[in-house]
Amino acid sequence: MKILNFWMVAFMVLSLSTTLTSCSDDDEKKEETEMKTLTVDATAYNQWVYVNLKDGKTQTVTMEGSDDESAVTIDWQIAIHRYTEVKTNGGSVVKTDMTDMSKVTTIPTGGYVADESEQNILVKFAMPPTADCYVKSHCNTAMVWTEGSAMAGTLATTNNVFVLKCKDGTYAKLQFTDFANADNVKGHVTFNYEYPVK
């Protein structure tokens, strides 16, 4: 009887130990954030496209003489103007040297750049541009993702991965991959993103 009790206790201890180890392993596994791709129509000069990275919803808002954000009704983290400007909703950005999002495995601890106010945003195309072609707005000067010239036909994406620190303390990874659609109409902006990342 004593031998039977010994084996029963030993079996229970072994089972409990295995269960606790299994739970511990599950807790230590980091939940990976799914990479998503979004294309927005930012072809209009006088509009910002506001993007909610949480659910992928967008809202297009026209600038009428000023960059008034009071018409924005969605929760947003970035907004895109053409393929030339990106602004954040109180966030800051690091431009990494990486061009593969999967290689950005840690969140940078420093080097974040906040939006700069009073930047000239071209809202009307004219040659040469006049004063009324511009509206003052904030935008993030670190989020430059193209190089070359559209006029010269040398415009290209840099494919750099950006890390966005949102105003609520969450982080996102973004990589802009195209500025035109299949018909080469510029302003159709495609980007990959992961949100939230830890």
C-alpha positions, 0 to 999 in steps of 0.5 A: 500500500505504501509503495502504491501511495509513493507512485501516486504521489510521484505521478502527481508531482510529475504531472504538475511539474509538466503542466507548470513548465508548459504554461511557462513556455507559453507565457514566454512565447512572444505573440507576433504582430501580423504584417498588413498592406494598405494602399490609399488614394492620395492623388489630390493635392489639397487632401490629407488621407488619415490612417487608423493603423488599428483597424486599417480605416482611412478618412480623406479630408480636404484642406480649405485654406488651412490644415484644419484637423477638426473634421477628422472623425477617426482615431489616426496615427499617420496621415499622407499627403500625395507621396511627398509628406507624412504627418503623425498624430502627436507621434515621433519617428525613427528612419532605420537603415533596414529595408526588410521589416522582419529584420527590425526586431527591436524598438529603437530607444532614441533618435525619434523625430517629432513633426515640425510645424509650419511646413509648406504643403502644396495644395494646388499645382501651378507653374510657377507656384504662387503663394496661394498654392501652399497651406501651412501644416505640420509634417514629419521630416524624418518620414522621407521615403522617396528619392529622385525626381518625378519630373525627371522620371527618376522617382523611386522608393527608398524602402526604409523601414520606419518605427513610429512611436504613437502618442499613446506609447504604442509602436508601429513599423512602416515601410512605403513600397509604392507611390503609383498604381498600375497605370502609373498614376502617382499618389496611390501610396502603398505601404506595409505596416505592423501595429502594435509592435513590442 
